[in-house]
Amino acid sequence: MIEGFRLYARLMSAQIRSQMQYKMSFIMEFASTFMGMILEFASVVVLFIHMPALDGWTLAEVAFLYGSAEFAMALSQVITSGFDVFPETVRLGKFDSILIRPRNAMFQVFASELAIRRFGRAAQGLFVLGIAIWWMDVDWGVAEWSMLAVMILGGVVFFAGLFIIGATFSFWTVEGLEAMNILTYGGSTMVAYPMSIYAEWMRNVFIFIIPLAFVNYYPSLFLLNKVDPFGLPGFMPFLSLPLCSLVLLASLVFWHFGIKRYQSTGH
């Protein structure tokens, strides 16, 4: 396992050096992504010009939800960049060459791509998250900062699982990744706002079926000392990482299921 991590680190280092050969291109992409996402958050700020709070959540608290969701989503995108281009890998028959190599196929896909341009989105999420924490003037101890770290990790794991599931659909159709955008990009937008503003049926789906509410909403209730409006048990925030990890576990099972049923393109 240690050897695998070392190999992954070397491959990622090579990816970064390769992409940084064009420093101006990277800087422009980073800046454009960062500013584009900042403008997106500006629409949230405009919303609060016309109302003091959103179902009891202040602008700073919604900024906390938004920043944590964007940061986790962007980190997940960076880590799973190889799965983003996986449909093309399958369509062109390049996956056949991956299967005949001695290394694990999933490892090779993970190490095949690193989209460092997406660090612009991660920086924007971290910026908004930092501003929100500063704005709320929190007085957190070790437990709260640990919960924040676990919340971000849970979000990264959750979205990584969704990206892998979307890529796995490419074994049957190259359109699978697009269909998953409803849960990935749509999901990150949804958890940027409190769950209480959504219809009951939608809340039930994303609490009890797809644990999207555990990406940041339930941990945020703990961190911001808010009462759960749905009256669920007080231990719910602590289920964040375990439930998000189940999504990743399900994606790994689905991936192996897909590989077993993969038929070569014949290229």
C-alpha positions, 0 to 999 in steps of 0.5 A, a space after each residue: 500500500 505504501 508503495 502504491 501511495 508513493 507511485 501515486 504521489 510521483 504520478 501526480 507530481 509529474 502531472 503538476 509539473 507537466 501542467 505548470 509548464 504553461 504557468 500563465 494558462 494555469 493562472 488565468 484558468 485559476 483566476 477565472 474559475 475563482 472569480 466566476 464562483 465568487 460571482 455565483 456566491 454574489 447571487 446568494 448575497 443579493 438574495 439576503 438583501 431582501 430578507 434578513 434570514 432564510 428560514 432562520 439561517 443568517 447570511 453568514 450561516 448560509 455562507 458556511 453551508 455554501 463554502 463547505 459544500 463548494 470546498 468539498 466538491 472541488 477537492 473531490 473533483 480534483 482527486 477524481 479527475 480521471 473519472 471525469 474523462 473516463 467515458 472518453 477512455 472507454 469510448 476510444 478503447 483505451 480501457 483495454 490497455 488499462 486492464 492488461 497492465 499489472 496495476 489495479 484498474 481503479 488506481 490507474 484511472 485515479 492516477 491518470 488525470 489531475 485537473 489542477 485548474 479546479 483548485 480555483 473552485 476549491 480556493 473560492 469555497 475555502 475563501 467563503 468558508 473562512 469568511 463565514 467562520 470569521 463573520 460568525 466569530 465562533 468560539 470553537 474548541 477541539 471538538 468543533 474544529 474536528 467536526 469541521 474537518 470530518 465534515 469536509 472529509 465526508 463531503 469529499 468522500 460523498 462526491 467522490 463516490 458519486 463521480 465514480 458511480 457516474 463514470 462506471 455507467 460508461 461501461 454501458 453508456 457514455 451518457 452516464 456521467 451527464 445523468 449524475 450531474 443532477 446529484 453531483 453539481 445539483 447536489 452541491 448547489 442544494 446543500 448550499 442552503 438549509 434542508 428545511 427550505 425544501 419540500 418534505 419528500 425531497 428532504 426525506 430522499 436526501 436524509 434517508 435514501 441518499 445521505 446528501 443532508 449529511 455532507 454539511 447540513 447535519 454537521 452544521 447544526 452541531 457546529 452552529 448550535 442549531 436545533 434540528 427542525 425535523 426532530 431527529 436524534 441528536 447523534 445525527 451529525 456524527 453519522 456524517 462520515 460513516 454515511 458518506 463513506 457508504 456512498 464511496 463503498 457502494 461506488 467501489 462495489 458498482 465499479 467492480 460490478 461494471 468491470 466484470 461486465 465490461 466488453 472490449 470495444 474491439 479497438 
